[in-house]
Amino acid sequence: MKKKFLACVLALAAGFMAPINVADAISRQEIAAIQVNRSSQFRYWQKDSAAYQALVSYVEDVTNKKSPHFIPVKDRVAVFDCDGTLMCETAPYYFDAMLSLYRVLDDKSFLASPQVRATAQKVRSLLLKHEKLPADLSKRLTKDVKSNAFAGMTPGEFSVYVKNYINTSYEAGLTNLKVGEAFYLPMIEVVSYLQAKDFSVYIVSGCDREMLRVLTDGVMDIPPERIIGTNYSYVTENHPSSKLDGYNIVPGEKLLRGNERVFKNTEANKIAAIQREIGRQPVLAFGNSEGDYSMFQYTIHDNPYKSAAFVLLCDDLEREFGNSKKAAATKAAAQENGWIPVSMRDDFKTIYGENVIRVNE
């Protein structure tokens, strides 16, 4: 009996001391619980990664009051792209596009026009095969699908719709992963680490700003006013034009989403938005594509403070739908411009968690 009792105690002890599988936490609640207050708490990065070491070295330097590179808290501004930088953009495409396609093609309560539906079908057929959209079809995706999919909704109705979508839909091509869980765990650690070091973190994305507010709510501690994205028009119940200057609503009149894109937050538009909405030059920038290059240059040039730009390379072909040609071009641009490349393949211990598997279609 004593031997059995001892065996049970040892078994329980072994269970308590068993190493935690650090790569299984993918629910939104578990993502939100990720906290990195100091560099030793990073779990999802390869510690010998040059990018990881550069990040930690930079942060420790500029937050050290004795360092000549010390940055006051008020000027510690870090900007992040979203799709492809903080979360998935390849299974099979950007979040705002996939949500709009879902609305048009799968939501039986929504009756899209034949033109809108035809565009959505063409787009989805290519994306599910991981084929690049032709430029003309990409423009029609915005004009026909994105702009019309949610026109007429109140902000509250739209928020509920996005919330329901992220909790029920799954990313195509990746198992065991909901859309709202498709965040890069190593990058969530970076956000947490910077916030612990008193950086003000902003998302500066080409995605629909209001979608991002819902998507990130409850996952990252970033208030809605620090989320900058592409903007779509608003109208009111009694005034269908998006030109609202010169018009005053009557009591109880509702604000509604319109059907026009009024600001595309990509390329140099990102730095214009940063100036308008933040009013401070960032000292850190994180992105993954040509749409972020202006944000990188704006951050690292003519900056009174020590600054850095980190660019993610889509070079993981086993855990993600990477693109070797694009990754090589991005790395070359980083080397030419003084940005720090981050290899998703080599620098990340995991992307979404080990129970998320890429499906070879």
LOZAPA-483046 format. One record per residue (C-alpha): residue number from 1; residue in one letter; x, y, z. Coordinates in steps of 0.1 Angstrom, whole numbers. Layout:
  num  residu     c1     c2     c3
  NUM       A      X      Y      Z
...
END
This chain:
  num  residu     c1     c2     c3
    1       M      0      0      0
    2       K     28     24      9
    3       K     45     17    -24
    4       K     13     24    -43
    5       F      8     56    -23
    6       L     44     67    -31
    7       A     39     59    -67
    8       C      8     81    -68
    9       V     26    109    -51
   10       L     55    107    -76
   11       A     31    105   -105
   12       L     13    137    -93
   13       A     46    154    -88
   14       A     58    145   -123
   15       G     25    159   -136
   16       F     30    192   -119
   17       M     67    194   -130
   18       A     60    183   -166
   19       P     72    209   -191
   20       I     43    230   -205
   21       N     37    227   -242
   22       V     42    263   -249
   23       A     27    261   -284
   24       D     -8    250   -277
   25       A    -24    283   -265
   26       I    -44    296   -294
   27       S    -79    305   -281
   28       R    -86    342   -279
   29       Q    -87    341   -241
   30       E    -53    323   -240
   31       I    -38    348   -265
   32       A    -50    377   -243
   33       A    -33    361   -213
   34       I      1    362   -229
   35       Q     23    386   -208
   36       V     59    395   -213
   37       N     72    419   -188
   38       R    108    412   -193
   39       S    129    396   -220
   40       S    133    363   -201
   41       Q     96    357   -204
   42       F     95    353   -242
   43       R     84    317   -250
   44       Y     76    317   -287
   45       W    109    331   -302
   46       Q    141    313   -309
   47       K    164    330   -284
   48       D    194    329   -308
   49       S    174    348   -334
   50       A    192    379   -345
   51       A    159    397   -348
   52       Y    148    388   -312
   53       Q    182    399   -299
   54       A    181    431   -318
   55       L    146    439   -304
   56       V    155    432   -268
   57       S    188    451   -271
   58       Y    170    481   -285
   59       V    142    481   -259
   60       E    166    477   -230
   61       D    188    505   -243
   62       V    161    531   -250
   63       T    143    525   -217
   64       N    174    527   -196
   65       K    175    562   -180
   66       K    213    561   -179
   67       S    216    554   -216
   68       P    224    582   -241
   69       H    196    567   -262
   70       F    170    569   -235
   71       I    135    578   -249
   72       P    110    595   -227
   73       V     77    576   -222
   74       K     56    601   -241
   75       D     77    595   -273
   76       R     78    557   -271
   77       V     55    551   -301
   78       A     55    517   -318
   79       V     34    511   -349
   80       F     23    477   -362
   81       D      8    466   -395
   82       C    -18    439   -389
   83       D    -24    413   -417
   84       G      8    394   -422
   85       T     25    411   -392
   86       L      3    404   -363
   87       M    -20    378   -378
   88       C    -27    355   -408
   89       E    -32    369   -442
   90       T    -26    338   -463
   91       A    -54    313   -454
   92       P    -63    324   -479
   93       Y    -64    362   -478
   94       Y    -68    394   -458
   95       F    -93    395   -429
   96       D   -115    423   -443
   97       A   -118    407   -477
   98       M   -127    373   -463
   99       L   -154    388   -440
  100       S   -169    407   -469
  101       L   -169    376   -491
  102       Y   -186    357   -464
  103       R   -213    383   -461
  104       V   -220    383   -499
  105       L   -217    346   -506
  106       D   -226    328   -474
  107       D   -250    350   -454
  108       K   -285    340   -466
  109       S   -300    371   -448
  110       F   -281    394   -472
  111       L   -292    398   -508
  112       A   -263    411   -529
  113       S   -267    425   -564
  114       P   -258    401   -593
  115       Q   -227    422   -600
  116       V   -215    421   -564
  117       R   -221    384   -561
  118       A   -204    377   -594
  119       T   -173    396   -583
  120       A   -172    378   -550
  121       Q   -174    344   -567
  122       K   -145    352   -590
  123       V   -124    364   -562
  124       R   -131    335   -539
  125       S   -124    309   -566
  126       L    -89    323   -571
  127       L    -82    328   -534
  128       L    -91    293   -525
  129       K    -65    281   -550
  130       H    -40    306   -535
  131       E    -37    324   -568
  132       K    -29    361   -570
  133       L    -58    384   -578
  134       P    -54    404   -611
  135       A    -52    442   -605
  136       D    -86    448   -621
  137       L   -103    421   -600
  138       S    -87    435   -568
  139       K   -101    469   -575
  140       R   -136    453   -581
  141       L   -132    435   -548
  142       T   -131    468   -531
  143       K   -156    487   -552
  144       D   -182    459   -555
  145       V   -178    437   -525
  146       K   -161    455   -496
  147       S   -179    488   -501
  148       N   -214    473   -504
  149       A   -213    443   -480
  150       F   -221    462   -449
  151       A   -238    494   -462
  152       G   -268    503   -441
  153       M   -256    487   -409
  154       T   -254    508   -377
  155       P   -220    507   -360
  156       G   -235    485   -333
  157       E   -249    460   -358
  158       F   -217    459   -376
  159       S   -197    452   -344
  160       V   -220    423   -335
  161       Y   -217    409   -370
  162       V   -179    409   -370
  163       K   -178    394   -335
  164       N   -201    366   -346
  165       Y   -179    359   -377
  166       I   -146    357   -358
  167       N   -161    332   -334
  168       T   -177    308   -359
  169       S   -156    308   -390
  170       Y   -124    289   -397
  171       E    -94    299   -418
  172       A    -91    279   -450
  173       G    -61    257   -452
  174       L    -52    256   -415
  175       T    -67    231   -391
  176       N    -79    238   -355
  177       L    -79    276   -360
  178       K   -108    301   -360
  179       V   -104    334   -378
  180       G   -104    353   -345
  181       E    -76    331   -332
  182       A    -52    335   -362
  183       F    -27    358   -344
  184       Y     10    352   -345
  185       L     19    342   -310
  186       P     55    356   -311
  187       M     42    390   -323
  188       I     16    391   -295
  189       E     46    387   -272
  190       V     63    417   -288
  191       V     32    438   -283
  192       S     30    428   -246
  193       Y     67    434   -240
  194       L     66    468   -255
  195       Q     36    478   -235
  196       A     53    466   -203
  197       K     81    489   -212
  198       D     57    519   -215
  199       F     55    520   -253
  200       S     23    533   -268
  201       V     13    506   -294
  202       Y     -7    515   -324
  203       I    -20    493   -352
  204       V    -16    510   -386
  205       S    -32    487   -412
  206       G    -47    486   -446
  207       C    -76    466   -432
  208       D   -110    482   -424
  209       R   -104    501   -392
  210       E   -138    492   -376
  211       M   -133    455   -383
  212       L    -99    456   -366
  213       R   -114    472   -335
  214       V   -137    442   -330
  215       L   -111    417   -341
  216       T    -84    428   -316
  217       D   -108    436   -288
  218       G   -102    412   -259
  219       V    -69    399   -275
  220       M    -46    429   -273
  221       D    -48    457   -249
  222       I    -50    484   -276
  223       P    -78    510   -273
  224       P    -99    516   -304
  225       E    -85    551   -308
  226       R    -51    536   -314
  227       I    -63    515   -343
  228       I    -58    532   -376
  229       G    -70    516   -408
  230       T    -89    520   -441
  231       N   -120    541   -437
  232       Y   -154    536   -452
  233       S   -181    562   -455
  234       Y   -210    570   -431
  235       V   -244    583   -439
  236       T   -276    588   -418
  237       E   -311    574   -420
  238       N   -324    606   -436
  239       H   -293    618   -454
  240       P   -279    591   -478
  241       S   -250    611   -489
  242       S   -216    607   -473
  243       K   -211    645   -474
  244       L   -224    652   -439
  245       D   -211    687   -435
  246       G   -240    711   -436
  247       Y   -265    685   -423
  248       N   -276    680   -387
  249       I   -294    649   -376
  250       V   -328    649   -359
  251       P   -332    633   -324
  252       G   -330    595   -327
  253       E   -317    595   -363
  254       K   -292    566   -367
  255       L   -257    567   -382
  256       L   -252    540   -409
  257       R   -223    526   -428
  258       G   -221    539   -464
  259       N   -209    522   -496
  260       E   -177    542   -503
  261       R   -141    537   -494
  262       V   -130    572   -483
  263       F    -94    565   -473
  264       K    -71    536   -482
  265       N    -45    532   -454
  266       T    -15    518   -474
  267       E     19    529   -486
  268       A     25    566   -479
  269       N    -11    571   -467
  270       K      1    553   -436
  271       I     25    580   -426
  272       A     -1    607   -434
  273       A    -25    589   -410
  274       I      2    586   -384
  275       Q      9    623   -385
  276       R    -28    631   -384
  277       E    -39    607   -357
  278       I     -8    602   -335
  279       G     11    634   -341
  280       R     44    618   -331
  281       Q     70    601   -352
  282       P     72    564   -343
  283       V    105    550   -330
  284       L     96    514   -338
  285       A     77    500   -368
  286       F     67    465   -377
  287       G     54    453   -410
  288       N     57    427   -438
  289       S     51    441   -472
  290       E     56    470   -496
  291       G     26    486   -481
  292       D     46    492   -450
  293       Y     78    505   -466
  294       S     69    541   -462
  295       M     61    535   -426
  296       F     96    520   -421
  297       Q    114    549   -438
  298       Y     94    575   -419
  299       T    103    558   -386
  300       I    140    554   -391
  301       H    150    585   -410
  302       D    154    620   -395
  303       N    143    607   -361
  304       P    156    625   -330
  305       Y    156    592   -312
  306       K    172    558   -318
  307       S    147    540   -340
  308       A    143    506   -358
  309       A    120    489   -383
  310       F    113    451   -383
  311       V    100    434   -414
  312       L     85    399   -413
  313       L     95    375   -441
  314       C     68    351   -453
  315       D     94    323   -457
  316       D     76    295   -437
  317       L     63    270   -462
  318       E     54    242   -437
  319       R     34    259   -410
  320       E     21    288   -432
  321       F     14    296   -468
  322       G     47    313   -473
  323       N     61    327   -506
  324       S     98    322   -511
  325       K    101    347   -539
  326       K     83    374   -520
  327       A    103    366   -488
  328       A    136    369   -507
  329       A    126    403   -522
  330       T    115    416   -488
  331       K    148    404   -472
  332       A    168    422   -500
  333       A    148    454   -494
  334       A    155    451   -456
  335       Q    192    447   -462
  336       E    193    476   -486
  337       N    174    500   -463
  338       G    186    490   -428
  339       W    155    473   -416
  340       I    157    442   -395
  341       P    144    410   -411
  342       V    123    385   -391
  343       S    122    350   -405
  344       M     89    333   -396
  345       R    105    300   -405
  346       D    137    304   -384
  347       D    129    329   -357
  348       F     94    317   -345
  349       K     92    286   -324
  350       T     56    284   -334
  351       I     32    306   -353
  352       Y     -3    297   -341
  353       G      5    267   -319
  354       E     16    231   -327
  355       N    -20    219   -330
  356       V    -25    242   -360
  357       I    -15    223   -391
  358       R    -12    235   -427
  359       V    -34    215   -450
  360       N    -17    208   -484
  361       E    -45    213   -508
END
